[in-house]
Every structure is written in structure tokens, then in C-alpha cells.
């Protein structure tokens, strides 16, 4: 029983450590999009704080695979290339509705 409890605690600690942190993942985004997604980046983007979580996930994944975006598509692809699916979800959970 004691070994099982220690194993569960260790597993929870490990999984919490590897889970994406939305605030950390969003930090570089905030330079253009604002601290809470309230700014139109380069005066052209959608306001992230008005988007649903699913829309943010779809946009970020689309930028990453090149299937989404207009004029800023190339710039955004470079910004999101290192985001994991967990990072993308964490950003959407932090900023989206």
C-alpha cells in the first residue's frame, strides 16, 4: 500500500511537471497580441480574447502545418513551430473563451 501511494504521488508530480504551462507558452505571443490577447497583432490579426478555445487551437495548428493564415502566415509559422499540442491547448485554455 505504501509503495502504491508513493508511486501515485511520484506519477502525479511528474505529470504536473511535464504539463504545458499556458502562461509560459503564451509569453512570446504577448509581445504582439497583448498580455491577454486583447491586441490585434500588427494591426491585422483577430483579437485572441474574442476567439473560442477551439478556434485558437485550429488556428495555431493550421499556422504550424501551413494550412491557415493570410499575409502573416509565414511569420506565424515560425512563431508556432516549436509549440507542442499540449502547449497549444494550454494557450487556448488561457486566452480563449
Secondary structure, DSSP 8 states (H G I E B T S, - for coil): -HHHHHHHHHHHHHHHHHS--HHHHHTTTHHHH-TTS-S-GGGTS--GGGS-HHHHHHHHHHHHHT-S-STTHHHHHHHHTT--HHHHHHHHHHH--
